[in-house]
């Protein structure tokens, strides 16, 4: 029993420091067992709040489930029972960051005693924590102590009531449908969207440009009352949908997600809405050209082969190291000879050559889009020296590192940014 308590204490202390919050442990009868307080001693005063609120907490948290309880629309506590060890756990108080209103909290308390104590003691040092962090660590502790397997999303649904959403959305949908019929307004044809996404998935740049030239009298939709917000929302949706099409076309999911994030940030920061459509079209073209380059190289999309997909994902995430077939095979728990054989059969080139091409393609991007010296790029990519990178680069591209950087930075061409397409 003492060993179990020691393990529990280690995890609780870890979470106390991560949340910077008090965690109190009580027995079945509500008697205190232990308090775990962050190194910041100013939170010592919170203990008296927790003891005053304990009877109400215990009344709400009647089952072995985690409960988030809002006190005075200000303080958040997470409480749960552990029937197996006959203990009652309280995490808090906390504030949830970016929480503009708490109207949908399922469990709320108003306690005038706590309000007056806060005023008298001048305590305003309740730690502010990002909600996913609170849910993550509270779920971890709950699952560990109760031997449960509750998911964070399940916990969030327990905390906040969203039952009002579907009726509200249904009413809004019917109102807009009625209004649009009355005014003859409809969204863009679905088949046009399908063709646009198909042009990206297949890397058909010509088809994409033909779709751009099609006139449309249809509405793109209204996602927000503010026209600027509405335009940005629609642009972000478009870029996201096109990114998913590019993944189906064979691009690396991690690369596409990162590229989509970059376009989204650009759209969010945009001040001149006159270029919004140009940014969206640039993103569509970026994805389509990348898929086209991939197909031109003869590299097929092997998402149906889990081993090849995992292999490529591992290469993508570890291009900065000295990758070897043996290392990748060990990570994927297969024999190196088997991995090499399957990769050669599926991709038409050896895994070693694939790694080299990916490193060279990343070097192209770094040469054009960064100011890193060639020696630093060589070290980053796991080459023995700058000369080693230079000789490999010239063998693959026919150009020296300096000539490649100077040529494309001078505007005489565009780099092949295909290092992350596979």
N, C-alpha and C positions, 0 to 999 in steps of 0.2 A: 504493500500500500504506500509506503514511504517513497519507493522508487517511482510509482505512478505519480504521486504528488510532485516529486522533483521534476519529472518530465513536463507535467502541466505547468509548473512554475516557470520553467525555461521558456516555453512558448508564450505564456502570458506576459512575461517581462519583455520578450521580443516585440510583441504587439503593442505594449504600452509605449515603447520608444518609437515605433513606427507611427502610431496615431497621436503621440504626445498627450495621451489621455489616461485618466485614472481607471483602473479595473478593480472592482471590489468583489470579494467572494464571501457569501453568506451560507449558513447551513439551512436545513429545511425549516427550522423554526424562526429564521430571520436574524439569528445571532451572527455577528461578524466573525469571519475566520481570518481573512488576510486582506490587506489593501496594497495594491501595486501602484506606486505613484511615479511619474516621470522625474527625471533629475531636476526639473524646474520645481523648486519647493513652493512656488506661489500657488500651486494647485492643491496644497494640503487642505485648504479651506473648503474644497469641494466635497470632502468626505462627509461633512455635516449635512450637506444638501442631500446626498445619496441616502443617508440614514433616515432623514425626514420623509423622503419620498418612497422608501422601501415598501411600506404596507400597500401603497397604491400600485407600485410596480408588480408586486407579487399577486395582487388581485387581477391585474390585466394579463400577466404572463402565466396563464393557468396550464398551458400545455407545453410539451417539450418542443417548442418552436422558438426561433429568434423573434423578438418584438422590438421595433423601433418606436419609442415613445417621445412625443414632442411635449415639452413642458413650457407653458407660458409663451408659446410661439417663438421661443428663443433658444432653448437648450434641447439637445437631442441625446437620448440615452438608448443603448441597446441592451436588452435584458433577456435572459433565457434560463430555464431550469435544466439541470442534469440529474435525471432520476437515478441513474446508475450509481453516482457518487453522492447523491443527496445534497447537491449544492445549487445555489442560485447566483448567477453571474450578472454583474452590472458593468457596462462599459460607458464611460462618459463622466461629465457632460462634454458635448461637442457642438460645433456649428457646421452645417453643410455649406460648402462653398458654392457659389453660383446658384443659390436657391432663392429665387425672387419671392416666392410665396409657398406656404406650406398647407394650403387649404385642403389638399387631398391626402394628408397624413391620416392613416387609419386609426392611430391611437394618440389621443391628445389629453393633456392634463392642464388645469389652471390651478396654481397653488400660490395663494397670497403670501404665505409664510416665506416661501422661496424668493418671491419678488422683493419682499422687504429685506431679507437677508442680503440679497444681491446689492440693494441700494445702500444698506448700512455699511457693508464691508467694501463697497466700491470695487467689486470683482467684475472685471470685464476681460479677463484673460482666458476665456474659454477657447480652446484651440479650434481653428478653422481647418476642416479637412475636406478634400475633394470627395464627393459621394462614392464613386467607384472604389476608392481606397477603403472607405468605411465598410462598404458592403463586402469587399474582398477579405479583409482581415477579420471582420465579425463572423463571416461565414466559415473561414478557416478555423477559428477558435471553436465555434459551435460544432462543426463537424468532428473536430478532434476530440472534444470533451464528451460528446454524446454518441460518437461512432455513427454519425449520420452521413449522408451523401447529398445534402441539399445544394442545389446550384445557386450561384449569385443572383441569376435572374428570378428564380423562385422567391428568394429572400426579398428582392426589390418589390415584387408583386405583393408580398405580405405587408410591406411598409406603407405603400401608397395605393389608393383606390383609383383605378382608371376605367371603371365600368361605365362612366359617363361618356367616354370617347366615342364608342361605336354609334349610339343613338344620335349624338351630335353630328358626326360625320355623315350618317345616313340622311339626316334632315337637310344638311347643307348640300349633299349630292343631288337630292331630289329638287331642291330649290334651283340649283344651277342648271339641271337638265331642263326643267320647265322654262326657265328664263332663256336658255340657249335656243330651245325649239321656237319660242315666241319670236326671237330676234334673228333666227336663221344662222346661228353661230355653231360651228362644230370644230373639233380638234383636227390636227393634221391627220391625213389618211394613215391608217395603220400600215398599209402595204408600202407607203413611202418610207416609213421608219424601218421596216423590215429590210427594204432594199439598201438603205443607208448603212445599217449595221452589217448586212451581208457584204457590202463593198469593202468594209474595213476588215471583216473576218477573212475575206479572200485576198486582201491586198490589191483590190481592183481600183486603182487611183482614177482611171478614166471614168468608171461608173460613178464614183464619188463626185467628181466634178460635174458630170451631167446632172446629178441630183441637185447640186447647188443651183444649176441654171433653171430648174423647174419653177415656174411661177406658182404661187400658192395664195389662195384667198381664205385660207383657214386660220383659226386661232391656235396659238401655241399653248394656250391654257392659262389659268390664273391660280398661282400658288400662294400669292400674298397680295394684300390690298395696295401696298406701296409698289409703284411700277418699277423702281430700281431694284428692290428686293425680289420682285417677281422675275425680272430679267435675269438676275444673278442665279436664282434658284433653278430656272429652266436651263441656263447655261451649264450649271454644275451637274444637273441630271443628264444632259446630253453627253458631257465629257465622261461621266461615270459609265453610262450605257455603252459608249464607244470603246472605253477601256475594257469592259467585259468581253465585247466582241473581239478585241485584239487578243485577249487571252485565249479565246476559243480558236483564234487563228494561229496560235503557237507562241506568242510572246510570253516571257516569264511573268508569272502573276505578281511577284514581288516588285519587278521593274514597273509593271503597269500601275500597281497600287501607288508606288512612289511618284510616278509621272502624273497620275491623276491628282494626287495631293498637291503637286506643284502647280498644276493648272488651276486647281480649286483656290489655292492661296492667291494666285494672280487675279482670279475673278473677284474674290472677296476684297482685295485691296484696290480694285479698279476705281478710279475717279472719273475717267472719261468714258461714259457709256457708249459713245459713238463707235468705239472699237471692240465692243463686246462680241458682236457677231464674227468679227475677224479672228478673235482669239479662239472662239469655238471652232471655226473652220480650220484654223491652224492645228488645233488639237486633233480634229478628225483626220487631217492630212498626215500629221505626225504618226498616228496609229496605223493608218493605211499603208504609208510608205515603209514603216518598220516591218509590217507583215510581208509586204512585197519583197523587201530585201531578204527576209528570212527564207521565203520560198525560192528566190533566185539563187540562194546559196545551196538549195537542195536539202535544207534541214526541215524535216517534217515535224508535225506536232504529234508527239507520242504520249499525250495525256492519258491514252487508254492503257499504257504500259506503266504501272506504278513504279517499277524499278527505275526506268529511264527518267521519269518525271522527278523522282526523289534524287537521282544522281545529278540532274541538271540544277535542281534547286540547291543542292549542297555546293556545287561548283560556283553558282552565282553568289552564294552567301560567303564564300571563302576564297574569292579571287585574290585577296590581299596576301595570301600565304603561299608557301611552296607546295602546292597540291600534288599528290601522287595518286595513282590508281589504287595502290595498296591502302592508303589512308581512307579513300572514299569507300572502298569495298568493306573495310573494317567498320566504318560508320553505318553502312547499309546492311551489315551482317551477312555478306555474301562472299564467295571466293573471288579474288581478283581476276582470275582467268575467266570465270563465268561472266562477271560484270563486263570485262573487256570484250568478250565474244558477243554478248547480247547487244552491247552498245554499237559495235561495228556493224552488226546485222541490221539494226534498226535505223541507224543514222548515216551509214555509208562512209564513216571515217572513224579512226581510232579515238578512244577517250582521251589519250594523251594529246592528239592533235586538236581535239575539241577544246581542251583546257587552254592550249596555246592560243588558239584563235580568239577565245573569249578574253584572255589577258591582253592580246594585241588590240582588240576592239575597245577594251576599257582604256588602254594606253592612248588610243586615238582621241577619245573624249577628254581625257585628262590633259593631253597636249593642247587641245583647242580651247577647252572651257575652264581651264585652271591655269594658275601661274606657277605651279610646282616645277622646280628644276627637274631635268631628265633623270638625274641621279636619284632624287627622292621618289620619282615615279617607279623607277626600277626597283628600289628597295621596297616600296609599298606593294608591288606586284609579285614580290618573292623571287626576283631575278638575282643572280649572283653579283652582278655589277651593271653599270650603265652600258658598258660595251656589250655585255651579254644580251641585254634588252635590245640594244641598237642593231646587233647582227640578226637577231630573231625578227625584229620589226621589219628590217629591210628585206629579209627573205620572204616574208608574207606580203608586204605592201609594195615592195620595189622602191621605197623611199627611205631616206634617213629620218631620224627623229626631228632634227632641226628643219629639214626641208618640209616635212609634213606640217609642223607647227607654223612655219612661216607662210606656207602656201595658203592654208585655210584661214589663218588669221588675217591675211592680206585681202581676203574676200574673193579669191580666185576659184573657190569651190566650196563644197560643204562636206564636213567630215561624215564618214559612215558611222553613225551612232547606233550600231547594231550589237554592241557588246552585251546588251542585256535583253536580247530578244528571244532567247531560247528557253 
